[in-house]
Amino acid sequence: MEVALYESLTAHQNRWMPETIWVPALVLALYQNRHAPYSRFVQLATVRPDGRPANRTVVFRGFLDETSQLTFVTDARSAKVAELGQSRWAEVCWYFPVTHEQFRIGGPTTLVGAGGHDPPLLDARRACWRELPEAVRLSFTWPAPGERRAPRVPFPTQHPDPTEPLPHFCLLILDPNEVDQLELNGNPQNRWEYTRDEHGRWRGAEINP
Ligand SMILES: Cc1cc2nc3c(=O)[nH]c(=O)nc-3n(C[C@H](O)[C@H](O)[C@H](O)COP(=O)(O)O)c2cc1C
């Protein structure tokens, strides 16, 4: 994990311009906070069909290949998947406790479920399934999340095939379009805003904290 993060950091440093410096900054934060397991927990906000916000914690599962897209996994039957089906935009809020930094990253999402049609994304879904801890894979055999729990009915305990994702397993990809980075260290604190236009060009600016 550490070597992978370090390689990712140097690869990103060589590839990104000042306008997209948030990418190596995020990779560096992941590296510097690597001993705090909860530094991979982020809050993912979506929009409910009636316009109200919905928010929950998910685990960051890494960047999609060599891109700056963020990957997460979830159950296709969960509320967040239905919400993203209606409104693709999501935002994560990510606090790094060791370096005292916050990243707010927003953008459209892509859900890759069993019925996906894009072979590279289906490969990424399969690869992600294989890398999951066994206990997480097992949770995809459980009854639908959010439904009323049947009393006294034990949940399945048999581990699923680690090579082939179960049908409810969903890869969630967030393609960042807006990033707000806040560094609490410093007096005054430091804050930058990055946005990507419709041509894919990033602009970055330092803003007041
Ligand atoms: C530390 C932590 C990590 C979590 N990681 C995930 C995750 O990676 N994917 C996920 O779908 N839910 C994860 N959950 C559960 C979600 O926070 C949430 O309860 C669940 O996904 C149902 O959310 P929804 O009804 O809004 O879809 C995690 C919860 C905690 C507390």
Ligand as a Chemical Component Dictionary entry (heavy atoms), coordinates in Angstrom:
data_LIG
# 
_chem_comp.id                   LIG 
_chem_comp.type                 NON-POLYMER 
_chem_comp.pdbx_formal_charge   0 
_chem_comp.three_letter_code    LIG 
# 
loop_
_chem_comp_atom.comp_id 
_chem_comp_atom.atom_id 
_chem_comp_atom.alt_atom_id 
_chem_comp_atom.type_symbol 
_chem_comp_atom.charge 
_chem_comp_atom.model_Cartn_x 
_chem_comp_atom.model_Cartn_y 
_chem_comp_atom.model_Cartn_z 
_chem_comp_atom.pdbx_ordinal 
LIG C1  C1  C 0 -16.667 3.845 8.592 1  
LIG C2  C2  C 0 -17.775 3.513 7.642 2  
LIG C3  C3  C 0 -17.464 3.085 6.365 3  
LIG C4  C4  C 0 -18.462 2.774 5.459 4  
LIG N1  N1  N 0 -18.136 2.392 4.190 5  
LIG C5  C5  C 0 -19.107 2.186 3.273 6  
LIG C6  C6  C 0 -18.778 1.908 1.927 7  
LIG O1  O1  O 0 -17.600 1.859 1.518 8  
LIG N2  N2  N 0 -19.800 1.721 1.059 9  
LIG C7  C7  C 0 -21.110 1.809 1.444 10 
LIG O2  O2  O 0 -21.992 1.647 0.602 11 
LIG N3  N3  N 0 -21.457 2.059 2.715 12 
LIG C8  C8  C 0 -20.489 2.263 3.652 13 
LIG N4  N4  N 0 -20.818 2.534 4.947 14 
LIG C9  C9  C 0 -22.259 2.562 5.312 15 
LIG C10 C10 C 0 -22.868 3.884 4.853 16 
LIG O3  O3  O 0 -22.393 4.946 5.665 17 
LIG C11 C11 C 0 -24.403 3.835 4.831 18 
LIG O4  O4  O 0 -24.897 3.543 6.132 19 
LIG C12 C12 C 0 -24.938 2.808 3.855 20 
LIG O5  O5  O 0 -24.161 2.759 2.678 21 
LIG C13 C13 C 0 -26.387 3.117 3.492 22 
LIG O6  O6  O 0 -26.431 4.423 2.953 23 
LIG P1  P1  P 0 -27.603 4.909 1.959 24 
LIG O7  O7  O 0 -28.886 4.364 2.524 25 
LIG O8  O8  O 0 -27.544 6.396 1.998 26 
LIG O9  O9  O 0 -27.319 4.367 0.594 27 
LIG C14 C14 C 0 -19.831 2.867 5.858 28 
LIG C15 C15 C 0 -20.140 3.299 7.137 29 
LIG C16 C16 C 0 -19.127 3.626 8.014 30 
LIG C17 C17 C 0 -19.510 4.116 9.381 31 
# 
loop_
_chem_comp_bond.comp_id 
_chem_comp_bond.atom_id_1 
_chem_comp_bond.atom_id_2 
_chem_comp_bond.value_order 
_chem_comp_bond.pdbx_ordinal 
LIG C1  C2  SING 1  
LIG C2  C3  SING 2  
LIG C2  C16 DOUB 3  
LIG C3  C4  DOUB 4  
LIG C4  N1  SING 5  
LIG C4  C14 SING 6  
LIG N1  C5  DOUB 7  
LIG C5  C6  SING 8  
LIG C5  C8  SING 9  
LIG C6  O1  DOUB 10 
LIG C6  N2  SING 11 
LIG N2  C7  SING 12 
LIG C7  O2  DOUB 13 
LIG C7  N3  SING 14 
LIG N3  C8  DOUB 15 
LIG C8  N4  SING 16 
LIG N4  C9  SING 17 
LIG N4  C14 SING 18 
LIG C9  C10 SING 19 
LIG C10 O3  SING 20 
LIG C10 C11 SING 21 
LIG C11 O4  SING 22 
LIG C11 C12 SING 23 
LIG C12 O5  SING 24 
LIG C12 C13 SING 25 
LIG C13 O6  SING 26 
LIG O6  P1  SING 27 
LIG P1  O7  DOUB 28 
LIG P1  O8  SING 29 
LIG P1  O9  SING 30 
LIG C14 C15 DOUB 31 
LIG C15 C16 SING 32 
LIG C16 C17 SING 33 
# 
